[in-house]
């Protein structure tokens, strides 16, 4: 009887999935995992203290979206099992919930269905130069390697700083996964402020976050080049790497030369400046200084870096570097009166320009709308509200300290933003407005990889 019931539910769910567009499938998938996480985190057995229903939903959404904004202390509120649930949600949200399913199909049947290919292509916005099978394998293998190395290095760093071995093991695993998935969840109540001068820990987080945020497209592309499958690095990878390095350098320089040394610390001001610029761009969301004490110009700079984000197919959020380069290319062509839109002497197809402008307009509109709503319902300074909105939509996790003091309406608005940020603004828009894909209205994965 149980088997028959399970088969009926399974068959119904498969039909439901196939009847929906890839974009709607992603929305429902992340919603389902958020709901499962919320139910698990609501079990009193996982708690150290009483936690409200809305706070459990907030933490579940923040974890699956790899944001890192929290209304309560994760370490003080949840026991080991609750923290483990949060870590599992971070891992699923970081590498994409469809990745594990597809990898299982490849591992067991050596095949991947057309339906799974469309979903993976939509979730990760792959260019047509990348094969799905190679991409999935590189995601799993690279993730396991980096998170394992990160956990080992964290263990040595934490034990050297005086932490006990058992506690260091758990903290190392949790923070390695959180760093690589650019989740920003930490088990320290002050972020990593107490490790501001610790070069080893700063380096571990930076390497993990940059590796995850640059994206699996870059990793797969480099792997193709090493194995001789391709003769040169793809245009998409060049855009991502060049854009990321330029913005990271610019952000570090401006923070270092503009912010007060009393905030950055006299002994490690350059490292601190780099870390905060990196944290905003990769959307890892960790901080080694009190964000609320930053000067207004630097708050706006960090907001801009969170707004941009990193790679379109990594663990980072944000509008994406590729969208920014496309918008700058449009501006350049208009200013110089050029008929064609190019970047690095390469023509950008109209379809990608179309998607880039749509992303820019929708992303910016959401920031304006939710900043307006939060300003109406909350009594905080505008810069703190704008920062919070950019952090939530960009799935960053940095905050000036207002998250825990938000009203229930404010928390609900941030929950919506974090969810949209993880799914992707265009994907969310497509899911709401489009019906099931047909041949005349098919959104190609390479069109989304702007």
Secondary structure, 3 states (H helix, E strand, C coil): CHHHHHHHHHHHHHHHHHHCCHHHHHHHHHHHHHHHHHHHHCCHHHECCCCCHHHHHHHHHHHHCCCCCCCCCHHHHECHHHHHHHHHHHHHHHHCHHHHHHHHHHHHHCCCCHHHHHHHHHHHCCCCCCCHHHHHHHHHHHHHHHHHHHHHHHHHHHHHCCCCHHHHHHHHHHHHHHHHCCCCCCCCCCCCHHHCCCHHHHHHHHHHHHHHHHCHHHHHHHHHHHHCCCCCCCHHHHHHHHHHHHHHHHHHHHHHHHCCHHHHCCCCHHHHHHHHHHHHHCCCCCCCCCHHHCCHHHHHHHHHHHHHCCCCCCCCCCCCHHHHHHHHHHHHHHHCCCCCCEECCEECCHHHHHHHHHHHHHHHHHHHHHHHHHHHHCCCCHHHHHHHHHHHHCCCCCCCCCHHHCCHHHHHHHHHHHHHHHHCHHHHHHHHHCCCCCHHHCCCHHHHCC
